[in-house]
Amino acid sequence: MFTLVRSRLRTAAFALSAVAALAFAGTGTAVSATTGAAAAPAVAKQGPTSVAYVEVNNNSMRNVGKYTLAGGGGNVFDVAVIFAANINYDTGTKAAYLHFNENVQRVLDNAATEIRPLQQKGIKVVLSVLGNHQGAGFANFPSQQAASAFAKTLSDTVSKYGLDGIDFDDEYAEYGNNGTGRPNDSSFVHLVTALRANMPNKIISLYNIGPAASRLSYGGVDVSSKFDYAWNPYYGTWQVPGIALPKSKLSPAAVEIGRTSQSTAASLARRTVSEGYGVYLTYNLDGSNRGADVSAFTRELYGSDAVYTP
């Protein structure tokens, strides 16, 4: 039976938060050029881009780098997603802000051991941003100025911590809480437009769910092409994201490692290849040896078993 709603654990973010108030000094805060060695070219592999979300409340980002292909030695995973920062709401200033719970903050503060080793293998590391039950979301910024300000916060975060991009996940916002507005048509378009302008060469991905995902066009502007990837949010299923991107940037397949059966993971991978899609999404990679689960889809995607190296 597939999982229609993710059983994601998250730390509540209502008090004493390690908040990203983020009055960053722009390029002077960037660490990627000063603390991380240049990424080594990944061993070439043929096949779709593989994505791994990691619940950092429970697991280490380093797990993503522990899987290689028996045939050729390339990385199994190409993109690692830190799950998750939050979009919170300040009832005093009546504005959204970016929040890191203690586990996300720990990953970012320890980029040298949690992030940089993946990047040095050629794996991109992206920060997911998720609603937090406070009424703030990507779809209800009250003005273009407010959306642009949040976009600046996001791009400053990417710069400060040497990340490779931002992933949008419009769940759990609970629009209307704390007197916030309902979703509007302009908000997400303004946000994505500003973020792409700030980050022309970074990843912007879309977890294809929520009010934001259905509001990609406003005032003659369609932001679909500004995304690098979009994926199906329902684990154990096949669903083509409803966004005008080429197949090479879409993942209709979604699996939860350890919960989606190996036969289903293999079937979805086989269909990904046979129908010409370019991305394969996985969620909840943990610290145990998941070589059998991972091999179930790598055999179909890349013609090779996966090797786990602790």
C-alpha positions in Angstrom: 0.0 0.0 0.0 1.4 3.4 -0.9 1.9 6.3 1.3 -0.2 9.2 0.2 0.9 11.6 2.8 4.4 11.6 4.0 5.0 10.4 7.6 7.7 13.0 8.0 8.8 13.8 11.5 9.6 17.3 12.3 10.5 19.4 15.3 8.0 22.0 16.2 9.2 25.5 15.7 7.2 27.7 17.9 9.6 28.6 20.6 13.3 29.5 21.2 14.0 28.9 17.6 17.4 28.9 15.9 16.0 31.4 13.6 17.5 32.5 10.3 16.8 36.2 10.8 19.4 36.5 8.1 20.8 40.0 8.0 23.6 38.6 5.8 26.3 40.7 4.3 25.9 39.2 0.8 28.9 37.7 -0.8 31.1 38.3 2.2 29.2 35.5 4.0 29.7 32.8 1.4 31.7 29.9 2.6 31.6 27.6 -0.4 34.7 29.2 -2.0 36.7 29.3 1.2 35.8 26.2 3.2 35.0 23.6 0.6 37.4 22.0 -1.8 36.3 22.1 -5.4 33.9 19.3 -6.3 35.6 16.3 -7.9 34.0 15.3 -11.2 31.5 12.6 -10.5 32.2 9.3 -12.1 30.1 9.3 -15.3 26.9 7.2 -15.3 24.2 6.8 -17.8 20.6 7.2 -16.7 18.2 9.5 -14.7 19.2 11.9 -11.9 18.6 10.2 -8.6 17.4 12.4 -5.6 17.5 11.5 -1.9 15.6 13.4 0.7 17.1 13.0 4.2 15.2 13.6 7.4 17.9 15.3 9.3 15.9 15.2 12.6 16.9 11.6 12.6 19.6 10.9 10.0 22.9 12.2 8.7 23.4 13.8 5.3 26.5 11.8 5.0 24.4 8.7 4.3 23.8 9.9 0.7 27.5 9.5 -0.2 27.7 5.9 1.0 26.1 4.4 -2.1 28.0 3.8 -5.4 27.3 1.7 -8.4 29.0 -1.7 -8.6 29.4 -1.2 -12.3 31.7 1.8 -12.8 31.7 3.2 -9.2 29.6 6.3 -9.9 27.4 7.9 -7.2 24.0 6.4 -6.9 22.5 9.8 -5.8 23.1 13.0 -7.7 21.1 15.4 -5.5 20.8 15.3 -1.7 17.9 17.3 0.0 18.2 18.6 3.5 14.8 18.1 5.0 13.7 20.6 6.2 13.9 24.3 7.0 10.6 26.0 7.7 8.8 29.1 6.6 7.5 30.6 9.9 5.4 33.6 10.7 6.2 36.5 13.1 3.0 37.7 14.5 4.7 40.9 15.7 6.1 42.0 12.4 3.4 40.2 10.4 6.0 38.7 8.1 7.3 35.3 7.1 10.8 34.3 8.0 13.1 31.4 7.5 13.6 29.1 10.5 16.0 26.3 11.1 15.2 23.8 13.9 18.2 22.6 15.9 18.9 19.6 13.6 18.9 21.6 10.4 21.0 24.3 12.1 23.4 21.5 13.1 23.8 20.3 9.6 24.4 23.8 8.3 26.9 24.7 11.0 28.7 21.5 10.4 28.8 21.9 6.6 32.5 20.8 6.6 31.4 17.2 7.6 27.8 17.0 6.6 27.7 18.9 3.2 31.1 19.4 1.8 32.0 15.7 1.6 29.0 15.1 -0.7 29.8 18.1 -2.9 33.3 16.9 -3.2 31.9 13.6 -4.6 29.9 15.6 -7.2 26.6 15.4 -5.3 24.5 18.6 -5.2 23.1 19.5 -1.8 19.8 21.4 -1.7 17.8 22.8 1.3 14.1 22.0 1.4 11.8 24.6 2.9 8.4 23.5 4.3 5.4 25.1 6.0 5.1 24.9 9.8 1.4 25.3 10.7 1.8 29.0 11.4 -0.1 30.4 8.4 3.0 31.5 6.4 3.5 29.8 3.0 4.9 30.4 -0.4 1.4 31.2 -1.8 0.3 34.0 0.5 2.9 36.7 0.5 0.9 39.9 0.6 3.1 41.8 -1.9 5.8 41.5 -4.5 8.2 43.2 -2.0 7.5 40.6 0.7 8.0 37.7 -1.7 11.3 39.3 -3.0 12.5 39.8 0.6 12.0 36.1 1.4 13.7 35.2 -1.8 16.7 37.2 -0.7 16.7 35.4 2.6 16.8 32.1 0.7 19.5 33.0 -1.7 21.6 34.5 1.2 21.3 31.2 3.0 22.5 29.3 -0.1 25.5 31.6 -0.3 26.3 31.6 3.4 26.3 27.8 3.8 27.7 26.9 0.3 24.6 25.1 -0.8 23.5 24.2 -4.3 19.9 25.3 -4.2 16.4 25.5 -2.7 13.5 23.0 -2.8 10.0 24.2 -2.3 7.5 22.0 -0.4 4.2 23.7 0.2 2.8 21.5 2.9 1.6 22.2 6.5 1.4 26.0 6.0 -2.1 26.0 7.3 -3.0 29.2 5.4 -5.1 31.6 7.4 -3.6 30.8 10.8 -2.4 33.8 12.8 -4.5 36.0 10.7 -2.5 35.3 7.5 -4.0 35.6 4.1 -5.3 32.8 1.9 -3.3 31.7 -1.1 -3.2 34.2 -3.9 -2.2 33.9 -7.5 0.8 36.3 -7.5 2.8 35.2 -4.5 4.7 32.1 -5.7 5.3 33.7 -9.1 7.0 36.7 -7.5 9.0 34.5 -5.1 10.3 32.1 -7.8 11.0 35.0 -10.2 13.1 36.8 -7.6 14.9 33.7 -6.4 15.9 32.7 -9.9 17.2 36.2 -10.5 19.2 35.9 -7.3 20.5 32.4 -8.1 20.8 32.1 -11.9 23.0 29.0 -11.7 21.6 27.2 -8.6 19.0 24.5 -8.3 15.3 25.4 -7.7 13.1 22.3 -7.3 9.4 21.8 -6.7 7.8 19.2 -4.6 4.7 19.2 -6.6 2.0 19.7 -3.9 0.0 22.4 -2.2 -1.5 25.7 -3.3 1.9 27.1 -4.6 2.3 24.2 -7.0 -0.9 25.1 -8.8 -0.2 28.8 -9.0 2.8 29.0 -11.4 1.4 31.7 -13.7 0.4 35.3 -13.0 0.2 38.5 -15.0 1.6 36.9 -18.2 4.5 35.4 -16.3 4.9 31.6 -16.1 7.6 30.4 -13.8 7.6 26.8 -14.8 10.8 27.1 -16.8 12.6 28.6 -13.8 12.6 25.2 -12.1 15.3 22.7 -12.6 13.3 19.8 -11.3 9.8 18.9 -10.2 8.6 15.6 -8.6 5.7 13.5 -7.6 5.0 13.9 -3.9 3.2 10.6 -3.3 5.5 7.7 -2.4 4.9 4.4 -4.0 3.0 5.9 -6.9 3.5 7.2 -10.5 2.2 10.7 -11.2 3.6 13.1 -13.7 4.0 16.5 -12.2 1.6 19.0 -13.8 4.3 21.6 -14.8 5.5 22.6 -18.2 9.0 21.1 -18.0 10.7 18.6 -20.3 10.7 14.9 -19.3 14.4 15.2 -18.4 13.5 17.4 -15.4 10.5 15.4 -14.1 10.2 12.6 -11.6 6.8 10.9 -11.9 8.2 8.1 -9.7 8.5 8.5 -5.9 9.6 5.9 -3.4 10.1 5.9 0.3 13.2 3.8 1.0 12.4 1.0 3.4 8.6 1.4 3.1 8.0 1.2 -0.7 8.4 -2.4 -1.6 11.5 -3.3 -3.7 9.2 -4.7 -6.4 7.4 -1.4 -6.7 10.6 0.6 -6.6 11.9 -1.5 -9.4 8.7 -1.2 -11.4 8.7 2.6 -11.1 12.4 2.8 -12.1 11.7 0.6 -15.1 8.9 2.8 -16.2 11.0 5.9 -15.6 13.5 4.6 -18.2 11.0 3.2 -20.6 9.0 6.4 -20.8 12.0 8.6 -21.0 11.9 10.6 -17.7 15.0 12.0 -16.3 14.6 12.0 -12.5 13.9 9.4 -9.9 12.9 10.6 -6.4 13.6 8.8 -3.1 12.7 9.8 0.4 13.9 9.0 3.9 17.3 7.5 3.4 18.5 6.5 6.8 21.7 5.3 8.3 21.2 1.5 8.0 22.5 -0.5 5.0 19.8 0.0 2.4 21.8 -1.7 -0.3 19.0 -4.1 -1.2 16.3 -1.4 -1.4 18.6 0.9 -3.4 19.8 -1.9 -5.8 16.1 -2.6 -6.6 15.9 0.7 -8.5 19.6 1.1 -9.6 19.5 -2.1 -11.5 16.6 -0.7 -13.6 18.0 2.9 -13.8 21.7 2.1 -14.4 22.0 -1.6 -15.0 24.0 -2.1 -11.8 23.6 -3.1 -8.2 24.4 -0.5 -5.5 27.3 -0.9 -3.1 27.0 0.4 0.4 30.2 1.6 2.1 29.7 2.5 5.8 
